[in-house]
Amino acid sequence: MILYILRGVPGSGKSTVAKSLTDEDCVCEADQYFVDPCTGEYHFDFKKIGLAHEFCRVKCTELMRMGKPKIVVSNTNTTPKEFAPYVEMAKEFGYAVFFLVVENRHGGSNSHGVPEDKIQQMKDRIKGSLSL
């Protein structure tokens, strides 16, 4: 059983890569919390970001309990603090963990309206936490 943890800034293509690695129902993203299930429209609310990440962790735990063979967590995961809960879950449920850093080299755009200065801060955090 495998858990892929994708890391990357908004617009890097994490969601596209995630869907190529496993079934769409086995992709866990905090952004999914902000999608209206009836209309499919995305309505981000920064005040609810903590709830969104809890939603993502709960979904991942449920998928692991079901023994899904491939699960992808596709958030920015810019620091170890952000992805540590998933690593712990993987240990508990016996999943091998693979990290993939997704970079925007395809000219994709940030569809969530994140300002460029915030994206640069995220890039810097990711770079600073890579251990090669």
Secondary structure, 3 states (H helix, E strand, C coil): CEEEEEECCCCCCHHHHHHHHCCHHHEECHHHHHECCCCCCECCCHHHHHHHHHHHHHHHHHHHHCCCCEEEEECCCCCHHHHHHHHHHHHHHCCEEEEEECCCCCCCCCCCCCCHHHHHHHHHHHHHHCCC
